[in-house]
Amino acid sequence: MAQLKLFIKKFVPEILWISLIRIYNFTKLRAAFDWYEIKQAPKKHRKALQLVRGKEKVKVAFFLTHESVWKYDVLFDLMLKHPKFEPFLFVCPVVDYGVENMQFEMDKTFRAFKNKGYDVIKTYDNEAKKYLDIKKSFEPDLVFYTNPYEGLQDYRYYIKQFSRTLTCYVPYAVMTVNFEFIYNLNFHNLVWKIFAETPLHKEIALQKQKNKGRNTIVTGYPGFDPLLINKNLNHTVWKNKNLALKKIIWAPHHSMTELNRVANFLEYHDFFLELAEKYKDKVQIAFKPHHLLRVKLEQDVNWGKEKTDNYYNKWSSLENGQFDNGDYIALFLTSDALIHDCGSFMGEYLITGKPSLFMVREESVMEYWNVFGEKAVAAHYQSRNKKQVVDFIEKVVLNEKDWMKEERDNFVQNILIPKNRKTASENILEYLERQIFS
């Protein structure tokens, strides 16, 4: 359907095309078609499951977009060792910020996973300008997604192209906010199985999804697994090797002017450089921004590419500072504290047991949490001004007066950790084994 639309669009004047789209939306044909697809999805999945059950080997395609949203390390490794699963990793194009950014992100992610030892496949050839047809060349039985947003990745790899395939999704972050698009896109209702983070998230799916969350299975969050089972701490991720320095991560979000306006970056970007200078004999800071922050700053009229590059380079040049844009597992495990305004890091960092400060930009931010988010932010230290950030660094990090540790530990044990004490990846694999092989 997507290819047909693109073909027709070539021969239709733009004004007429826009009018047709408006008519399509106004007459609610789009909504009717979407509802029909959602109603048909379980039937298609049952047929796909019957076909897969007859195979000796199950071919599994993992669709990767950004390195930071990859939560399948442990599951992928378990499948590699499994006698009946055959997993492959595909880097898919991210197209929402243009061709240049698409190629940059694909190349960056491809190199990162090659360096980790993955046998990874790029779905776009930069020189030939051709896309890999995974359905024809690979014929996957099972597809795992890392992102649910239509328009973010190229339509060729979106779930609508795999409606007759068993599709799975692990949220790219432990969801803390109450926005409808986090839970009830067409994607969430079309996917075969969503592996939910906690029972609280299952309850939200029951309330919000059009299909009443019937495809949501509570397994725990695979993003926690490397943090829980990794025993070899890699301190080399920190540039400064002075062991006397406390290690703090500053992780600013990108939502500066949209959604819940959670991001404090515009108000605090100079302040954190000042903190790095002020505490240079006591602290080192890793600047770990959301990957979209740089893109938005480069497009901002008051920043632009040159100012953005200069700012990021400052962190790279600091003796007790660094810019970090890759995998963060080792960074989390070897740090002493996190300062952030990023909802997606709330649960993941709390798993480490270390203190975390959430920077509240304005009180309206606190109105957007879901049930899980309310509990997660309550397990954080909170700041609403620069003095409270300094207090956190001096009292909690440097003087180690961590009075919220017990509260954090209770939150982790009672809400984040699966009740059967297995990893989330083990729970997912066992669920798939029961569905396919039993």
N, C-alpha and C positions, 0 to 999 in steps of 0.2 A: 504493500500500500504506500509506504513512504517513497519507494522508488518511482511508483506510478505518479504520485503527486509531483515529484521533482521533474519528471519527464514532461508532464502536462504544463507545468509552470514555465518551461522554456518557450512555449508557443502562445502563451496568454499574456496580453498586456498587463503591466503591474496594477493599474487602477482596477481592471476587471478582476484580477486575481484577488485583490484585497476585498472587493465587493463580494466575491464568491465565499471567501472565508467568513466574512461578517454574516452573510445569509446562513451559512452552515452552522455558525454558533448561535445566531438569533433563533433559528427554528429548532434549536436544541437537538439537532441531529447528532452532533458530536457526543453530547451527554448520553443519548440513547444508544449510540454505538458502543461507547465505553461500558455502559451498564450491561449490554449484551455480551461483550467480551468477558466481563467479570463473572457473569452467570455461567458462561461456557467453560471457564478456566478449569474447574474441578473435573469436568468430564474429559477434557484434553489431558489433564494430568493422570487420570486413571488409565487412559489408553497408553500414555507414555510409560507409566510404571509397569504395565503388563509387558511391554516390549523389553524394557530393561531387565526385568526379572528372568528373561530367557537367555541372557548373555553370560558368558563366562567371565568377561572383564568389563568393567564399567568405566567408560572414558569420561573424565571430569575436567571441565574447563573452568579455570579461575580467571575472571575478568578484572584486571587491575587498572586503576586510573592513576591516582597519586600514591606515592610511597607511604605517606603518613596515614592513609586510610586502610592499609593492609593489616588485617587482623587474623590472618589464616596461617601464620608461621607453623604453629604446632599441628593444626589439622592437616596441612599440606604434607608435613613430614610423616604423620601417621598414615596418610594415604599412600605415600611412596613405599612404605614398608608393608602395606596391606596386600595380600595375594590377589584380591579381586578388584581393587581400584587402580586406575591409571590416570594420575593427575597431570595436567599441563597448565602452565601459567602464560597468559596472554596480556600484553600491555595494550590497552585500548585508547583511542584518541579522545582527549578532552577538548571540546570544540567551542566552549562558551566564551572564550576570550581570544578567538582568532587563530589563524593558521600558524603564525610565528610562535605563539605561546603553546599551541598544541604540540608542535615539533620539539620545542624546548622541554616540555614536561615529559613527553614520551621518551626522549633521549636520556634525560636525567633519571627517570624511573628505570629504564632499561639497563643503564650502566650500574645503578645502585644494586639491582637484583642480580646482575651478572657477577658483580664483585662479591655478593653474598654466596655465590656458588649455585644459584638457581639456573636451570635450563629454561630460559625465558624467551618468548616469541613476541616480536613486534608485529602489530596488525596493520601498520602503515609503512610503506616504502617511500622514504623521502625523495629519492632520485626518480623512481618510476612514477611517483604520485599515485600509487595504487593501494587499495585496501584489501586485506586478506579476507576471503570468504570462509569463515570458520565452519559454517554449516556444511559446505561442500568438501573442504579439505580435511576437516577433523571429525565432523559428525559427532558432537558431544552427546552423551546420554544425560549428563548432569552439568549444570552451569551455576557457578557461585559468583554473585555480584558483590562489588564493594561500594556501590553507590546507586541510589534509587532514582536520580533526577533525570527526567527526559530533557534533552537539550544540552546536558552537561557532557555526556559522551556521545559519539557519533551514532546516528540512528541504526546503523548496520549491526550494532552490538547491544541495542536496547532490548528490553524484555519482550516487546511486541514482535520482534523477529524470531523469538524462541518460544512461541506460545505452545508448541507441541513438544517441548522439551521440559524435563524436570529442572526447575530453577530454584535456587536457594539464596538467602540473603542474611548476612549478619550486619546489623547497623554499624556504620563507619565510626560511631562513637556511642558511648552510653548516653542515651537521650535524657536530657534534663528539662527541656522546655515543653510547652504545651501547644506549640503551633500545629495546625491541622496538617500541613505538608510533611511533617516529620513522620506521621503515622498513616495517612489516608490518601496518598497519591494512587493513581491507577496501578502503579508498580506494586504497592503493598497488597493490593487486592488481586493482582494477576500472578504473583510469584507463588510457586508451589509451597515452599516452607520459609517462614521467617524464624530464625533462632533467637529468641528473646533473651535479654540480659538478666532480668529478674522477674519474679511473679508480679511485681508492681507494673512492669511494662506490659505483661500479658493482660492485666486488668485494663490498662489504657487502650490496648488494641481491641478488646471486647467492646469498649465504649465508642471508639472513634472509627474503626474500619468499617467500610460498607459491608464486608463479608463477616462482620462481627468477630474478627480475629480468629476465624476457624483454621487458618493456616499458620498460626503462631504457636511455637513450641518453646517452653522455657528450658534452657540448657545451661544458663550462665553465659558469661561473655568471654569469647576466645581471646580478646585483647588482653585479658588479665593473665592468661596462661604463661606467657614468657616471663612476666613479672613475678609469678608465683614459683616457677620451677627452675629459673635460671640461678645457678649457684656460683657461676664463674663471673665475678664482677670485673668489668673492663674499664679501668680508670683512665685508659688512654684517650677516651672521648673528651677529656678535659685538657685544654691546651696548657694551662699552668700546672706544673707537677709538684708545687709546694703543698704538701699534705696538711700543713697547718691552716690553710685557707678553707673556710666553709664554702660549700658549693651551692649556689642558688640558681634556679632556673626562672627566668622571666618569660612568660608565654602570653603575649597579647593577642587578642582575637582581631578579626577583620571588620566586624559589624560596627563601624563608626557612625554611620549616618542612616542605616536602614534597620529593619526588624526591631529588636528591642534595644538597639543602640548600646550594646553591652561593652563595647571596646573603649578602653581608656587611653589608647595609644597617643592620640593627638594632644592630650593634656599632660602625659607623663613621659614622652619620648626623651626629652632633655633631662628630666629628673633622674631617670635610671642611669644615664651616663654620669650624672653628678654623684649618684650613689656608688658607682663603680670606682670613681676617683676618691670619694670620701673614705671608703672602706678597703682601699687597695691592699692594705697590709693584713686584712682580716677575711676578706671575701673575694671570691671570683664569681662572675655572673655569666650564665649562658643565655644569650638572647635567642629565644625559640619561638618566633612568630608563626601564626597560622600562615600556610602557604599562599593564601589569597591576599594577605595584607600587602605584600610587595606589589602585586598586580594593581591593586586599588590605589596605592600611593603613587605609582607611576602614571596613572591616569588622572590623578587629582590635580586640579588647576593650581593649587598652592604648593604642591610637592613636585611632581614630574619625575622623570627617570634620573636625571643628574642628582637632584637632592636626595632621592631615595637611595641611589647607589652610594652616595657619600655617607649617608647615615649608616647603612648596613656595613660599609667598609670600616667605619669607626669601631664597631664592635669587633671586627676581625683583627684590628690593629692594636686593641687594648692588651696590655700585659696580663691583666686579670679579667679579661672579657673575651667572648667569642660569639660568633654567629653560627647557629646550628639549624640546618634545614633538612636533616635526614631522619633516619630511624631514631626513636627516642628511648628505647627500652634500656640500653646501657646508661644513658644520661639520667633517666629516672632512678635506676637502681643505685647509682653512685653519687647521687646528689644528697644534699642535706635538707632542702626545702624547695617549695614551688610558690611563686607569686604569679597570679594569672587572673584573667577574666573570661576564660574559655570554658564553657559548659562541658565540652567533650572531654576535658582533662579531669573533671571532678572525681569521677569514679576511679579512673585508671591510676591517678597518683595516690589516692587514698589507700589503694591496695598495698603500696610500699610501706605503709605505717608511718610515714614521715609527715611533718607539719606542712600545711598548705594554706596560703592566704588568698582569699577571693576578693578582688577589688570591685566594690560596688560603685559604679559610675553615677547612678542616680537611683532613687528609690523605686521608680517604675520598673527597673530591671527585676526587682524581687517579686513582681506580679505575674511574671511569665513562666514560673517554674511549674512542672508537673509534680505529682505526688513524690516521685523519686527525687526530683531536683530540690524540693523543699528539704528533704531529709539530708541530702548530700551537702547542700550549702550550709546547713545547720552544723555539720561536722567540720566545717572550715573556720579558721580565723577569718575575720572580715575587716576590710578597711574602707573608709569613705573620704579620706584625705591623706595627704603626704605624711603627716605626723604619724598616723597609724601604720603606714608602711614601714617607717623608720623604727617604730616601737616593735613591730614584728621581727625585724632584722636583729635589733639589739637584744630584746628580751628573750624571744623564742629561739632564734637561730644561734646567736653568739653566746648568750648566757644559758641556753638550753633549759629554759623554764617553760616546758611544753605541757601546759595544764589541760590541753584538750586531747591528749593521747588516748586515754581510756575511752572517751566518747567516739573517737575515730575507730578504734579497734572494735568496739561494739557494732558500729555501723558496718564495718567490713565483714565480721563474722555472721551477723544476723541478716544482712541484706545482699551483700555482694558474692559471697562464697556459696556455690551450689550445695544443697543440703546433703547430697550423697558423697561429698568430699572428692569427687572426681573433677578433672579439669573440664571446662566447657567443650573443648575440642574432643575429648573422649566421649562426652555425652552426645555430641553431634554425630560422631562416627557410629556409635552404638545405635542411635536412632535410625540412621541410614541403613545399617546392617539389618535391623529388624524389618524395615519397610521393603527392602530390596531382596534380601537373601533368605528371610525366614518364610 
